[in-house]
Amino acid sequence: MNINDKYKKIESILFIKGSLPTSTKELSSILDMSVEKITPFMNEYIEMLNKDESRSLTIKAFDDSYKMVTKPEMKNVIKDFVKIKFNNDIKLTQPMLEVLTIVAYAQPITRVEIDYIRGVESNSTIQKLMAVDLIEQGERAQKVGSPWLYKTTKYFLEHFNKKELNNLPEFNDYINNKQLEFEIIENSNK
């Protein structure tokens, strides 16, 4: 198999997997290469993609796995497209609402902290919220690995008709109201 065929296979597999990473072991099997040769081969390929200014996609390495991502300079193009596509009428799914609530009330917060609170992986949900400009990456946390800190955007305030974060309902009041609603519903079912 020539090198261009290997590149095509890599791109096809990473595209199909979407936000799910592909391990070096999987790539080794697909490319018929030893696991030891995958990392240097992928590093070389990623460098080539990053240098090619005509490409909007690149590959990002995560520990011993890889996934296809858009290059950082494409962020505004994607945001503009998503705003046009949704025409400012953003449909928030349950996972998006969960992550957005966590970020709004606990910001700045890392992805790992969000995952811990939710009990599930939140990377794709975070990416969707960033694509519709409701949350953004802030600074890096002063923790091991320097993870990104996520926070709400100005558009978040505009979308929810709030002047500032202090105008959000008190979280404890919200929880108490939800508990009261639950108790009323539960008592009416008896």
N, C-alpha and C positions, 0 to 999 in steps of 0.2 A: 504494500500500500504506500503510495507516495505521500509527501507531506501535505499537499493540498487536500487530498482525500481525508487525511487525519483532521485537518482544520474543519472541513465540512462536517465530519462526524461529530466533533466536539460541539460545534455551534448548533447542530441539529438536536443533540441530546440536551444541551443546556437550555435551549429554547423550549423544548417540550417540557422539561422539568419546572420551568418558570421560577418561582421563588424558592423552590426546594433545591438545596445544594446537591451536587453530584460528587461522590467521594473519589479519591485517587484510585481506590480499588475498582470502582465501577469503570472509570476511564481506562484503567489498565486492561480490563477485560474487553472493552469496546475497541480499543486501539491496538490490542494484541502487543502490549509493551509491558515490561516489568514495572512494578509499583515504584521502584527506586528511580526509574527514568521519567516517570510522569511529572514530578515536581519541577525538575529543570526544564523539561519540554514545555510545560504550561507557563513557567516564568518567562521563557523566551517568546512564547506566543502572546502572552499578555503584554509584554513590552512592545511587540510588533503592533498589536491593536492600538495601544495607547499612543504610539507615534504616528499612526495613520489618521490624519486630520479629516479624511473623508468618511470615517466611520463614526457613528453615534453610539455604538455599543462597545463594551469591553467585557472582560471577565474579571471577577473579583475572587481572590483566594480567602477562604475561611478555614483555618486550621488545616485539615487534610481534605478539604472539599472546595468546590468551585461553583459559581453561578454567574449567569450572564446578567449584566446590569447596563443601564444607560450611563454614558459618561457624565460627570458632574456639570459640564458646561451646557448640557441639554436640559437642565432643571427648569429654566424659564419657559422653554418651548413646551415642555410637558405640562407645566402649570397653566399656561395660556390655553392649551388644547383642552385640558380638563375643564377649565372654567367655561369655555365656549360650549363644549359637549354637554355639560350639566346646566348651562345657562343660569348659573348661580342657584340652581334648584338641586342642592346636594341631597341625595338619598343616603341617610346614615343607617347602616345595618346595626344590629345589636352589638357585635364585637367592636364596631367603630365607636358606638356610643360609650361602651365600657372603657375603651382606651382613652377616648376624649375626656371623659369624666375624671379618670385617674390623673391624666396629665394636667387638666385644669385645676384640680384641687391639690395636687402634690408636686407641681412643677417647681424647679426643674427636677426631672426624674430620668433614670436610665431605663433602657429597654429591659434589662434583667429585672429591675424592680417592678416594672409594669407586668412582666411575665409572672413574677412571684405573686403579685396581688391577684391577678386573674387566674392563675393556676394553669395557664396554657401559653404557648408561644404566640407572640404578638407582632412579629416582624412584618408580615404582609399587611396587617391592619395599620401599623404605623406608617408604612409606605403609602397606603391609600389615603390616610389622613394628611400626609405631607403633600401628596399629589393634588389634593383639593385645597391646600393652603390653610388647613385648620391648625396644624401643629408644624413645628420646625425644629431642626437641630440647633441647639445653642452652643455653649462651650463644652469642652471635654471635662468630665468629672476628675477630681483629684483622687482617683482610686486606681487599684491595680488594673492595668490594661487601658486606662484613660478612655472609658466608654463615653459616647455622646450623651448629653443631657437634652431631653426634649421639653419643649414649652409650647404654649399656645401662641398664635400669631395675632396680628392686628385684625386680620380678616375674620378670625374666630370671634372677636368682640363684635365686629360689624355684623357678621352672620347671625349672631344670637342677640343683636340689638343691645349690647352692653357698652358703656363708656369705658369702663375699666374692670379689672378682675375683682376688685372689691365689691362690684355690683352683683356678683354671682350670689345665689342664695347660700346661706350658711349651710355647710355640709351636714352638721349635726341636726339642724332644723329639718333639712330634707329627709334625712334618715328617720327622724322621729315621725314626720308626717307619713312616710311610707309605712312605717310600723303601725301607726294608727289606722291607716287605710286597710292594711292587712288584717288587723284585729276587728275592724268593723265588718269586713267581708267574711272573716272566719265566724264571727258571732251571728251574722245574718244567715249563715248556712246551717245553724244548729236548730 
